[in-house]
Amino acid sequence: MDTVTISPKFQVVIPQRVREAMGLRSGEKAHVISYRNRIEIIPVRDVRKLRGYLKGIDTTFSRDGDRV
């Protein structure tokens, strides 16, 4: 787990290891939300870039009788 410092302007630098793992680039947008007792930063992704994200996922499962 990385520790960051909040600047006097309330800015936070995302550690390089996390940026690379998430594929973040300078200038990208992100949502910042407060959830329970923590802050979450969620990158805003273009839907077109998510194409094929679930390729190869196993879709065989049994459905409930009242579902189509």
Phi and psi in degrees as GROMACS dihedral restraints (atoms count N, CA, C in turn):
[ dihedral_restraints ]
;  ai    aj    ak    al  type     phi  dphi    fc
    3     4     5     6     1   -94.0    20    10
    4     5     6     7     1   147.6    20    10
    6     7     8     9     1  -109.8    20    10
    7     8     9    10     1   136.0    20    10
    9    10    11    12     1  -120.1    20    10
   10    11    12    13     1   162.6    20    10
   12    13    14    15     1  -112.3    20    10
   13    14    15    16     1   137.0    20    10
   15    16    17    18     1   -88.7    20    10
   16    17    18    19     1   124.1    20    10
   18    19    20    21     1   -75.7    20    10
   19    20    21    22     1   169.3    20    10
   21    22    23    24     1   -59.9    20    10
   22    23    24    25     1   -21.7    20    10
   24    25    26    27     1   -93.5    20    10
   25    26    27    28     1    12.9    20    10
   27    28    29    30     1    62.4    20    10
   28    29    30    31     1    33.8    20    10
   30    31    32    33     1   -97.5    20    10
   31    32    33    34     1   149.1    20    10
   33    34    35    36     1  -130.6    20    10
   34    35    36    37     1   135.5    20    10
   36    37    38    39     1   -95.9    20    10
   37    38    39    40     1   125.5    20    10
   39    40    41    42     1   -78.0    20    10
   40    41    42    43     1   125.7    20    10
   42    43    44    45     1   -57.3    20    10
   43    44    45    46     1   147.1    20    10
   45    46    47    48     1   -55.7    20    10
   46    47    48    49     1   -43.0    20    10
   48    49    50    51     1   -58.5    20    10
   49    50    51    52     1   -40.9    20    10
   51    52    53    54     1   -71.7    20    10
   52    53    54    55     1   -43.0    20    10
   54    55    56    57     1   -57.9    20    10
   55    56    57    58     1   -45.2    20    10
   57    58    59    60     1   -68.1    20    10
   58    59    60    61     1   -42.1    20    10
   60    61    62    63     1   -63.2    20    10
   61    62    63    64     1   -35.0    20    10
   63    64    65    66     1   -90.6    20    10
   64    65    66    67     1    -8.9    20    10
   66    67    68    69     1    69.6    20    10
   67    68    69    70     1    34.4    20    10
   69    70    71    72     1   -80.4    20    10
   70    71    72    73     1   145.3    20    10
   72    73    74    75     1  -127.1    20    10
   73    74    75    76     1   155.6    20    10
   75    76    77    78     1   -60.8    20    10
   76    77    78    79     1   136.0    20    10
   78    79    80    81     1    90.8    20    10
   79    80    81    82     1    -7.0    20    10
   81    82    83    84     1   -70.2    20    10
   82    83    84    85     1   155.7    20    10
   84    85    86    87     1   -94.6    20    10
   85    86    87    88     1   154.1    20    10
   87    88    89    90     1  -149.3    20    10
   88    89    90    91     1   149.3    20    10
   90    91    92    93     1   -90.0    20    10
   91    92    93    94     1   139.8    20    10
   93    94    95    96     1  -119.6    20    10
   94    95    96    97     1   121.6    20    10
   96    97    98    99     1  -128.9    20    10
   97    98    99   100     1   151.9    20    10
   99   100   101   102     1   -99.0    20    10
  100   101   102   103     1   122.0    20    10
  102   103   104   105     1  -130.2    20    10
  103   104   105   106     1   116.2    20    10
  105   106   107   108     1    52.1    20    10
  106   107   108   109     1  -113.4    20    10
  108   109   110   111     1  -113.0    20    10
  109   110   111   112     1    36.6    20    10
  111   112   113   114     1  -147.8    20    10
  112   113   114   115     1   167.0    20    10
  114   115   116   117     1  -112.2    20    10
  115   116   117   118     1   131.5    20    10
  117   118   119   120     1  -118.6    20    10
  118   119   120   121     1   135.3    20    10
  120   121   122   123     1  -112.5    20    10
  121   122   123   124     1   118.1    20    10
  123   124   125   126     1  -117.5    20    10
  124   125   126   127     1   115.7    20    10
  126   127   128   129     1   -62.0    20    10
  127   128   129   130     1   139.7    20    10
  129   130   131   132     1   -87.2    20    10
  130   131   132   133     1   118.5    20    10
  132   133   134   135     1  -109.8    20    10
  133   134   135   136     1   142.3    20    10
  135   136   137   138     1   -71.6    20    10
  136   137   138   139     1   132.6    20    10
  138   139   140   141     1   -58.4    20    10
  139   140   141   142     1   -36.2    20    10
  141   142   143   144     1   -62.9    20    10
  142   143   144   145     1   -31.3    20    10
  144   145   146   147     1   -73.5    20    10
  145   146   147   148     1   -17.1    20    10
  147   148   149   150     1   -85.3    20    10
  148   149   150   151     1    -4.1    20    10
  150   151   152   153     1   -58.1    20    10
  151   152   153   154     1   130.0    20    10
  153   154   155   156     1    83.4    20    10
  154   155   156   157     1     2.3    20    10
  156   157   158   159     1   -58.0    20    10
  157   158   159   160     1   -36.6    20    10
  159   160   161   162     1  -103.6    20    10
  160   161   162   163     1    18.4    20    10
  162   163   164   165     1   -58.7    20    10
  163   164   165   166     1   132.0    20    10
  165   166   167   168     1    89.0    20    10
  166   167   168   169     1     1.3    20    10
  168   169   170   171     1   -70.1    20    10
  169   170   171   172     1   142.6    20    10
  171   172   173   174     1   -76.6    20    10
  172   173   174   175     1   116.2    20    10
  174   175   176   177     1  -104.3    20    10
  175   176   177   178     1     8.5    20    10
  177   178   179   180     1   -88.5    20    10
  178   179   180   181     1   113.3    20    10
  180   181   182   183     1  -156.0    20    10
  181   182   183   184     1   160.0    20    10
  183   184   185   186     1   -90.1    20    10
  184   185   186   187     1   134.8    20    10
  186   187   188   189     1   -94.7    20    10
  187   188   189   190     1   155.7    20    10
  189   190   191   192     1   -67.1    20    10
  190   191   192   193     1   151.5    20    10
  192   193   194   195     1   -60.2    20    10
  193   194   195   196     1   -28.1    20    10
  195   196   197   198     1   -89.8    20    10
  196   197   198   199     1     6.6    20    10
  198   199   200   201     1  -107.7    20    10
  199   200   201   202     1   150.1    20    10
